[in-house]
Amino acid sequence: MQRSIAYCGLISSDCDAYLAPQANDLEALERLAQQWQQEFFLEDAGAESTMCDGCLTETGRQTGYCSACEIRACCLEHGAANCAHCGDYACDKLEAFFAASEATVARSVLEKIRASL
């Protein structure tokens, strides 16, 4: 499977919400939905709401958060492949995201991309 990098630098192709539907693994989707119910207080989360083809897709399945993600919206508006390609890197939106616990990998990914530009 080809590695897919989200706009924010997260590796979409490593995400359970991406992997399970690609493998058509309904049991994994149910487990993920239960995890999201507890972790994100999403009482109505089900297997359908956890399916994602990555935030880069415009026509595929996406979790509900994709439509609310300010970073995704910004990259789409500016036509950027991801935040590493933006002249405003790292903006306040991205810095706030990096402050989240899981975002340390995302920062590293984007820094490597910027270094290669």
N, C-alpha and C positions, 0 to 999 in steps of 0.2 A: 504494500500500500504506500502510495506517495505521501510524504509529509505535508500537512496542511497547516499553515500559520494563520491565525486569526488576526484581525486588524490590530488588536491590542498586544499581540506577541504571544498569546497562549497558543499552545500546539493543539489545534482542533483534533488532529488525527490521533492524539493520545487520550482524548476525553471519552469517558464512558457513554455520554449522551451521543457521541459520534460513532464509537465502535460498535455498540450493541445493535443499532438499526442496520449498520452496514453488514453485520453478520446475521441479521434477522433473528437475534437472540431475545425472544420475548421475555424469558425469565430474568435476564439481566436488566431489561427495561423496567420490569416490575420492581426489582430490587432497588434500582436507581430512583424510581418514583417514590418508594417508601423512604429512602434516604432523604430525598428532597422535601418530603412532607415534614420530616423532623428537622432537618438542617435549615431550611428556608421558610418554615411555617406555611407550607403550601398544602393545605388540607385536601384540596381537590386535585393534586398532582397524580396523574396516572401514566401508564406506559406511553400513551399517545403524546402527552405533553413533554416527555423527555426525549423524544426522537429529534435528532438534529443531523443535518448534512453539512454543518459548519457555517459560520457566520458570513463566509464569503459567497455562499450561494444566493442567488436572487430568486430562484424558482424552486429550490428544494425545501425539505423540512427544516424548521428552525424552532428552537425552544422559545417560549414566550418572551424571554428576556431580550432576544435579538431585536425585537421591535422597539424596545425601550432603551437600548444601549446607546449612550451619547457618543461613545468612541466609534462605534460602527457607523452611526449616522454622519459623523464628522468626516470619516474616511470616504463614505459614499458621496458626500457633498463635494469633497475636494478631489475625488477621483484618485485617491492614494491607494496603492497596493496594500499598505499597512502604515502604521504610525511612523515607522522608521524612515519612510520616504517624505515625511512632512517637514516643511520649513520651520514649523512652530514646535518641533520636537524638543523636549517633552513638555507639552502644555499642561495646564492645571488639571484638566480632565484625566490625562494619562498619569500624572503624578499622584492624583487621588487614587486611581486604580492600583498603581504600584504600591501604595501604602497598605493595600490588602495583603493578607498573609500568603495567598497563592500566587501573587503577581511577581515574586522575585525571579521566577523562571522567565516570565514574559519580558521583564526588563532586559535580562541577559540575551534573550533571543533578538530583541529589537536592536540592542547595542551591537551585536554581531552583524546584523543586516546593515546597519548604518556604517559600520567600519568597512564593509565591502562595497559601498556605493561610490 
